[in-house]
Amino acid sequence: MNTSNWEEIFNAIPLPCLLIKPLHDGSFMIEKANNSYMELTGTTAEDLLGKKSEEAFPRNPEGPQHGNDLLQKTLVEVMQKGKKINIDSFRFDIPVRGTNRFEERYWSNQNIPLKNASGEVEYILHTVQDITRQWNMEKREKELQTEIDINRQQYRNFIRENPDGLYRLDLQGNFLHANEGLAKLAELPLEKILKMDFLPFCAPHHKEQILEKFQRATQGETLSFEADFISANGTPLILKILLMPMTIDGKVTEVHGIAKDISGLRESEKIVMEKSRFLEVNAAFISSLLENELEDKALFDTFEIIAKTVEADRMYYFGADKHPETGEILISQKVEWCSEDTSIQLDNPDMQDMPIKK
C-alpha cells in the first residue's frame, strides 16, 4: 500500500472501486473512491470519504433491505476469513441527488482483502459492476417466457377442450394433428385419423367440391363453406368448414381447419320450413272447406291434425254474421280444437258476438 503512485493508478482504473478500511468497532470506513465509482453512483468525494459504510450507503426506506444487509455481512466475512468474496447479483438502491427518492439498481461486486505485513486485513478493495439493465432484461425474458408458457397451455386447452373439430393438414390433405372434437365427429380414434387423409370422410356427392376448396386453400386462399360428410361409422354429417392456409416466408406449408357440426341446425331449419309449408297448404285447404260450407266436425278434425303437427295447444275458427236487427257484423267463435291440457273457450260468452272494431 506504500507504492508512490498507487492513488494515480487507483483513480485511473476504469472499474468502479472503493477502498474500505475495517475499524476496531466492527464498522467499515470508506478510505478512497475512484472516479469511475463516483461517476457510476452519482456521488462525490464529500459524500463518501471518511464516512462509515452505513452512512455512505443509506437505506431506501421504501425498498428491500437485504442488499444493505448483505453488503455489511460480506465485508465482515472478508475481514474474518481474509478471503475474496463475490456477490453475483443483488439489489442495492442508491439515492437520487437533490431528491428524497431512491433509484432501484442491481449490482455484482468483488470484495478483495488487502493484508499488511502481519497478514491482517488492513483494507478491502470493493469493486462493483452495474447490472441493472442486464437484470431487467433477464426479468423481462422470464416474464415473456411465463406469458409464452401460459399462452401455450391456453392454446393446448383450447384445442383439447374445443367441441369443434380442429386439425392441421399437409399439402396432400393428410392429417398432421387433430383434437378430440374431430375424433368425436369422425367416430374414429385420433391415432387412426393421423394415419389418413380427409377424403374418406367426404360424402360422395360433395367430394369433388370439398377437394376443390382444399386445393384453393393450398394456394393461399382462406375459405368457409358447408358440405356433407360421413363418419367412420356411416353417420351423415353436415359440417361448416373453415380452411386457413399457414405460410412460412410467403409459402403455404400447411392448411389449418375447423369443422363445426351444423347437422342439428340444418335439421331444425328443415323442420321449420316443412311446418311453414304445411301451414300454408292447410290454410288453403281450410279456406276451401269454409268456402264449401263443410260441417264443423270436418273442421275440428282438420284443426286437430294441424295443431298436433305444429305442436300447438289450440286452433279455432271465427265466423262473421249480421245482427238480425241492427245489421252490424259480429264475430263469434264457431269451431275450436284444444289439447288435453288446455281449457275450451267455445262457450265463453266473451268470444261470441264481438263487433269487428272490438
Order of alpha helices (4+ residues) and beta strands (2+ residues): alpha-beta-beta-alpha-alpha-alpha-alpha-beta-beta-beta-beta-beta-alpha-beta-beta-alpha-alpha-alpha-beta-beta-beta-alpha-alpha-beta-beta-beta
